[in-house]
Amino acid sequence: MTAYMIRRLLLVIPTLWAIITINFFVIQIAPGGPVEQAVAQLEGHSSGIMERFTGGGQEVQQTDSGSANGSSGYRGSRGLDPEVVEEIRKQFGFDKPMWERYVDMLKNYATFNFGESLFRGGNVIDLIIDRLPVSISLGLWSTLIIYFISIPLGIAKAVQHGSRFDIWSSALVITGYAIPGFLFAIVLIIFFASGNYFSWFPLRGLFSADFDQMTWYQQIGDYFWHLTLPIIAMVIGGFATLTMLTKNSFLDEINKQYVVTARAKGLDDRSILYKHVFRNAMLIIIAGFPSAFISIFFTGSMLIEVMFSLEGIGLLGFESTIQRDYPIVFSTLYIMTLLGLMMNIISDLTYTLVDPRIDFEAR
């Protein structure tokens, strides 16, 4: 097992490199880079923004948009002095060749040095850490709720396979799966947070304005009060896959020979289900928990964060992509990929913990 884990860990390096490399060159050749974004801000906003990029010590000369002096490689720069545009390119590092920027990025990421945000004026790691509580809250609680409901429901459906309960519960979970999370979030906001019908839950944020003045138990209540609607919107479509997986896994085990033998020996159905079937059937479900968590953590919350004004990693990545804030875009991609790969390794370890008969090294 040790040799297998070492091989898996070593494979993380080329996988990370390939993903980062592909995305680096795809984004680099895409139009509307950070320089163009900065130039657009300079032309469309106040002189205070200009001072941010020029240092306040260089005169910004406006030129006629059709003149030769105002033209450059950037469409949005036709109204600025070319020296100002060049200063912006230098500040963002775009005065260097692409291959040099690529090598610098690899060196920095190898030491987890993600640099500074181009437009937010802060260290990338600090920005990500500030957003982690929201994303972890949404991902963790959504995953736990889905597991705690889907597993008992799947077992009950397997035991009562073909009954009315099985048919109607299947219809409900499949209907929930068919409803997009963001659409259900709109319904929840309209009915329970907008004031049109009820104002039972807050519309935005993770905490109330007076959170620091609350007692510890009031803070816990306030925290879950703000999370109620976002989590309901996230989990409504998450039951179908795990419920059906649990049901089919138990049905497959129930029909095996060792269950028939246990019944022939006089064991009751409850003992057979929880002492014999449960461990074998739950193998794939329990082992998939790390991957399920990381999937919900990173992919299921962006629209929910936007709709409920929750400052999480999903919203940060989306806004950074729109702004072409490359340090944040690449660093979030790097961290997501690394966590995903590590969670896959943890899933393999979980297989061996749940069922010691599994030996990856033997394979």
C-alpha positions as CSV (number, residue, x, y, z in Angstrom):
1,M,0.0,0.0,0.0
2,T,2.9,2.3,0.7
3,A,4.3,2.0,-2.8
4,Y,0.9,2.6,-4.3
5,M,0.4,5.8,-2.3
6,I,3.9,7.0,-3.3
7,R,3.0,6.5,-6.9
8,R,-0.3,8.3,-6.5
9,L,1.4,11.2,-4.8
10,L,4.0,11.4,-7.5
11,L,1.3,11.5,-10.2
12,V,-0.1,14.6,-8.6
13,I,2.8,16.7,-9.9
14,P,2.5,16.0,-13.6
15,T,-1.3,16.2,-13.4
16,L,-1.1,19.7,-11.7
17,W,1.4,20.8,-14.2
18,A,-0.7,19.7,-17.2
19,I,-3.9,21.4,-16.0
20,I,-2.1,24.6,-15.1
21,T,-0.2,24.7,-18.3
22,I,-3.2,24.2,-20.5
23,N,-5.2,26.8,-18.7
24,F,-2.4,29.3,-18.7
25,F,-2.0,29.3,-22.5
26,V,-5.7,29.2,-23.2
27,I,-6.3,32.2,-21.0
28,Q,-3.2,34.1,-22.3
29,I,-4.5,34.0,-25.9
30,A,-8.1,34.9,-24.9
31,P,-9.0,38.5,-25.7
32,G,-9.7,41.1,-23.1
33,G,-6.8,40.6,-20.7
34,P,-6.0,42.5,-17.5
35,V,-4.2,45.3,-19.4
36,E,-7.3,46.0,-21.4
37,Q,-9.4,45.8,-18.3
38,A,-7.1,48.3,-16.6
39,V,-7.2,50.6,-19.6
40,A,-11.0,50.5,-19.7
41,Q,-11.1,51.5,-16.0
42,L,-8.7,54.4,-16.6
43,E,-10.8,55.7,-19.5
44,G,-14.1,55.2,-17.7
45,H,-13.4,56.2,-14.1
46,S,-12.0,59.0,-12.1
47,S,-8.4,60.2,-12.0
48,G,-8.0,58.4,-8.6
49,I,-7.9,55.1,-10.5
50,M,-5.3,56.6,-12.9
51,E,-3.1,57.5,-10.1
52,R,-3.2,53.9,-8.9
53,F,-1.7,52.7,-12.1
54,T,0.6,55.6,-12.9
55,G,1.8,56.2,-9.4
56,G,0.4,59.8,-9.5
57,G,3.7,61.0,-10.9
58,Q,3.1,60.7,-14.6
59,E,0.9,63.0,-16.6
60,V,-1.9,61.2,-18.4
61,Q,-2.4,62.7,-21.8
62,Q,-5.7,62.1,-23.6
63,T,-5.4,61.9,-27.4
64,D,-7.9,61.8,-30.2
65,S,-9.3,58.2,-30.5
66,G,-8.6,58.3,-34.2
67,S,-5.0,59.6,-34.1
68,A,-1.9,57.6,-34.7
69,N,-0.5,58.6,-31.3
70,G,-3.4,57.1,-29.4
71,S,-3.3,53.7,-31.1
72,S,-1.7,50.6,-29.6
73,G,-2.2,46.9,-29.4
74,Y,-5.2,47.3,-27.1
75,R,-8.6,48.5,-28.4
76,G,-9.4,50.3,-25.1
77,S,-6.1,52.2,-25.1
78,R,-6.8,54.5,-28.0
79,G,-7.7,57.4,-25.7
80,L,-4.5,57.1,-23.5
81,D,-0.9,58.1,-23.9
82,P,1.0,55.0,-25.1
83,E,3.5,55.5,-22.2
84,V,0.7,55.0,-19.7
85,V,-0.4,51.8,-21.4
86,E,3.2,50.6,-21.4
87,E,3.5,51.4,-17.7
88,I,0.3,49.3,-17.0
89,R,1.8,46.4,-19.0
90,K,5.0,46.6,-17.0
91,Q,3.1,46.7,-13.7
92,F,1.1,43.6,-14.6
93,G,4.2,41.9,-15.9
94,F,3.1,41.8,-19.5
95,D,6.2,43.5,-20.7
96,K,7.9,40.0,-20.4
97,P,7.5,37.3,-23.0
98,M,4.8,34.7,-22.4
99,W,7.3,31.9,-21.8
100,E,9.0,33.9,-19.1
101,R,5.7,34.6,-17.3
102,Y,4.9,30.9,-17.5
103,V,8.2,29.9,-16.0
104,D,7.8,32.5,-13.2
105,M,4.3,31.2,-12.5
106,L,5.6,27.6,-12.1
107,K,8.4,28.7,-9.8
108,N,6.0,30.7,-7.6
109,Y,3.3,28.0,-7.5
110,A,5.9,25.4,-6.5
111,T,6.4,27.3,-3.3
112,F,2.7,28.3,-3.0
113,N,3.5,32.0,-3.7
114,F,0.4,33.2,-5.5
115,G,1.4,36.9,-5.6
116,E,-0.9,39.9,-5.4
117,S,-4.3,40.4,-7.0
118,L,-4.3,42.7,-10.0
119,F,-7.5,44.6,-9.2
120,R,-8.3,43.9,-5.5
121,G,-5.1,45.2,-4.0
122,G,-4.3,42.3,-1.6
123,N,-2.4,39.1,-1.3
124,V,-4.2,36.2,-3.1
125,I,-3.8,33.8,-0.3
126,D,-5.4,36.3,2.2
127,L,-8.3,36.9,-0.2
128,I,-8.9,33.1,-0.5
129,I,-8.6,32.6,3.2
130,D,-11.2,35.3,3.8
131,R,-13.6,33.6,1.5
132,L,-13.1,30.0,2.9
133,P,-15.6,30.1,5.8
134,V,-18.5,30.7,3.5
135,S,-17.6,28.0,1.0
136,I,-16.7,25.5,3.7
137,S,-20.0,26.2,5.5
138,L,-22.0,25.6,2.3
139,G,-20.1,22.6,1.2
140,L,-19.8,20.8,4.5
141,W,-23.4,21.2,5.7
142,S,-24.8,20.4,2.3
143,T,-22.8,17.2,2.0
144,L,-23.7,16.1,5.5
145,I,-27.4,16.7,5.0
146,I,-27.4,14.9,1.7
147,Y,-25.7,11.9,3.2
148,F,-27.8,11.7,6.3
149,I,-31.0,11.8,4.3
150,S,-30.0,9.8,1.2
151,I,-28.5,6.8,2.9
152,P,-31.4,5.9,5.2
153,L,-33.8,6.7,2.3
154,G,-31.9,4.5,-0.1
155,I,-31.8,1.6,2.4
156,A,-35.6,1.9,3.0
157,K,-36.2,1.9,-0.8
158,A,-34.1,-1.2,-1.2
159,V,-35.9,-3.0,1.6
160,Q,-39.3,-2.0,0.1
161,H,-38.3,-2.3,-3.5
162,G,-41.4,-2.0,-5.8
163,S,-43.7,-0.7,-3.1
164,R,-45.7,2.5,-3.3
165,F,-43.2,4.1,-1.0
166,D,-40.4,3.2,-3.4
167,I,-42.2,4.6,-6.4
168,W,-43.4,7.9,-4.8
169,S,-40.0,8.6,-3.1
170,S,-38.3,8.0,-6.5
171,A,-40.6,10.5,-8.1
172,L,-39.9,13.1,-5.5
173,V,-36.1,12.8,-5.5
174,I,-36.0,12.8,-9.3
175,T,-38.2,15.8,-9.5
176,G,-35.9,17.6,-7.0
177,Y,-32.9,16.6,-9.1
178,A,-34.6,18.1,-12.2
179,I,-35.1,21.5,-10.5
180,P,-32.0,23.7,-10.9
181,G,-30.6,24.9,-7.6
182,F,-30.6,28.6,-8.6
183,L,-34.3,28.4,-9.7
184,F,-35.3,26.9,-6.4
185,A,-33.2,29.6,-4.7
186,I,-35.3,32.3,-6.4
187,V,-38.5,30.6,-5.1
188,L,-37.1,30.5,-1.6
189,I,-36.1,34.2,-1.7
190,I,-39.5,35.3,-3.1
191,F,-41.5,33.4,-0.5
192,F,-39.3,33.5,2.6
193,A,-36.9,36.4,2.4
194,S,-38.1,39.1,0.1
195,G,-41.0,40.4,2.3
196,N,-43.6,39.8,-0.5
197,Y,-44.9,36.8,1.5
198,F,-42.8,36.2,4.5
199,S,-39.5,37.6,5.9
200,W,-38.5,34.7,8.0
201,F,-34.9,34.5,6.8
202,P,-32.2,37.1,5.9
203,L,-31.6,37.9,2.2
204,R,-27.8,38.3,2.3
205,G,-24.6,37.6,4.2
206,L,-23.4,34.9,6.6
207,F,-23.8,36.8,9.8
208,S,-25.9,39.7,11.1
209,A,-24.5,43.2,11.6
210,D,-24.5,42.8,15.4
211,F,-23.0,39.3,15.4
212,D,-20.1,40.4,17.6
213,Q,-22.4,41.6,20.4
214,M,-24.3,38.3,20.6
215,T,-23.8,35.5,23.1
216,W,-22.2,32.3,21.8
217,Y,-25.5,30.4,21.4
218,Q,-27.0,33.4,19.7
219,Q,-24.1,33.4,17.3
220,I,-24.7,29.8,16.5
221,G,-28.4,30.4,15.9
222,D,-27.6,33.4,13.7
223,Y,-25.1,31.5,11.7
224,F,-27.6,28.7,10.8
225,W,-30.4,31.2,10.3
226,H,-28.4,32.8,7.5
227,L,-27.4,29.4,6.1
228,T,-30.9,27.8,6.0
229,L,-32.1,29.0,2.6
230,P,-28.7,28.7,0.7
231,I,-28.3,25.1,2.0
232,I,-31.8,24.1,1.1
233,A,-31.3,25.5,-2.4
234,M,-28.1,23.5,-2.7
235,V,-29.3,20.1,-1.4
236,I,-32.7,20.0,-3.1
237,G,-31.2,18.4,-6.2
238,G,-28.5,16.4,-4.5
239,F,-30.5,13.5,-3.1
240,A,-31.3,11.6,-6.3
241,T,-27.9,10.3,-7.2
242,L,-26.8,9.2,-3.7
243,T,-30.2,7.8,-2.9
244,M,-30.4,5.6,-6.0
245,L,-26.7,4.6,-5.6
246,T,-27.5,3.4,-2.0
247,K,-30.6,1.6,-3.1
248,N,-28.9,-0.2,-6.0
249,S,-25.9,-1.1,-3.9
250,F,-28.1,-2.7,-1.2
251,L,-30.2,-4.5,-3.8
252,D,-27.1,-5.9,-5.4
253,E,-25.9,-7.2,-2.0
254,I,-29.3,-8.5,-0.9
255,N,-29.5,-10.8,-3.9
256,K,-26.1,-12.4,-3.3
257,Q,-25.6,-16.0,-2.1
258,Y,-24.3,-15.1,1.4
259,V,-27.6,-13.4,2.2
260,V,-29.5,-16.5,1.1
261,T,-27.2,-18.6,3.3
262,A,-27.8,-16.3,6.3
263,R,-31.5,-16.5,5.9
264,A,-31.3,-20.3,5.7
265,K,-29.5,-20.3,9.0
266,G,-32.4,-18.6,10.6
267,L,-31.1,-15.0,10.9
268,D,-33.8,-12.3,10.9
269,D,-33.8,-9.7,8.1
270,R,-32.6,-6.8,10.4
271,S,-29.5,-8.8,11.5
272,I,-28.8,-9.7,7.9
273,L,-29.2,-6.1,6.7
274,Y,-27.1,-4.4,9.3
275,K,-24.5,-7.1,10.2
276,H,-23.8,-8.5,6.8
277,V,-25.2,-6.4,3.9
278,F,-24.5,-3.0,5.3
279,R,-20.7,-3.1,5.3
280,N,-20.4,-4.4,1.8
281,A,-23.1,-2.1,0.4
282,M,-21.8,1.0,2.0
283,L,-18.2,0.6,0.7
284,I,-18.6,2.6,-2.5
285,I,-20.8,5.2,-0.7
286,I,-18.5,5.9,2.3
287,A,-15.4,5.9,0.1
288,G,-17.0,8.5,-2.2
289,F,-17.6,11.0,0.6
290,P,-14.3,13.0,0.2
291,S,-14.9,13.4,-3.5
292,A,-18.5,14.3,-3.0
293,F,-17.6,17.0,-0.5
294,I,-14.9,18.6,-2.7
295,S,-17.4,18.5,-5.6
296,I,-20.1,20.4,-3.7
297,F,-17.5,22.6,-2.1
298,F,-16.2,24.0,-5.4
299,T,-18.8,23.5,-8.1
300,G,-22.2,23.7,-6.4
301,S,-22.1,27.0,-4.6
302,M,-21.2,29.8,-7.1
303,L,-24.7,30.7,-8.2
304,I,-26.0,30.3,-4.7
305,E,-23.3,32.6,-3.4
306,V,-24.2,35.2,-6.0
307,M,-28.0,35.0,-5.3
308,F,-27.6,35.2,-1.5
309,S,-24.7,37.7,-1.6
310,L,-22.3,35.3,0.1
311,E,-18.6,36.1,-0.3
312,G,-17.3,32.6,-1.0
313,I,-14.6,31.2,-3.3
314,G,-17.0,30.5,-6.1
315,L,-18.0,34.1,-6.3
316,L,-14.4,35.2,-6.0
317,G,-13.4,33.0,-8.9
318,F,-16.3,34.1,-11.1
319,E,-15.6,37.8,-10.5
320,S,-11.9,37.3,-11.1
321,T,-12.5,35.5,-14.3
322,I,-14.7,38.4,-15.5
323,Q,-12.0,40.9,-14.5
324,R,-9.2,38.8,-15.9
325,D,-7.5,38.9,-12.5
326,Y,-5.1,36.1,-13.5
327,P,-3.3,35.6,-10.1
328,I,-6.7,34.8,-8.4
329,V,-7.9,32.7,-11.4
330,F,-4.8,30.5,-11.5
331,S,-4.4,30.2,-7.8
332,T,-8.0,29.1,-7.2
333,L,-7.7,26.6,-10.1
334,Y,-4.4,25.4,-8.6
335,I,-5.8,24.9,-5.1
336,M,-9.0,23.3,-6.4
337,T,-7.1,20.8,-8.5
338,L,-4.6,20.0,-5.7
339,L,-7.5,19.4,-3.2
340,G,-9.4,17.3,-5.8
341,L,-6.4,15.1,-6.4
342,M,-5.7,14.7,-2.7
343,M,-9.3,13.8,-2.0
344,N,-9.1,11.1,-4.6
345,I,-6.2,9.6,-2.8
346,I,-8.1,9.9,0.5
347,S,-11.0,8.1,-1.1
348,D,-8.6,5.2,-2.0
349,L,-7.5,5.1,1.6
350,T,-11.1,5.1,2.8
351,Y,-11.8,2.0,0.6
352,T,-9.1,0.0,2.5
353,L,-10.4,1.3,5.9
354,V,-14.0,0.3,5.2
355,D,-13.0,-3.1,3.7
356,P,-9.5,-4.4,4.6
357,R,-9.9,-7.1,1.9
358,I,-9.2,-4.4,-0.8
359,D,-5.4,-4.3,-1.6
360,F,-4.4,-1.7,-4.3
361,E,-0.8,-2.9,-4.1
362,A,-1.8,-6.4,-5.1
363,R,-3.5,-5.1,-8.2
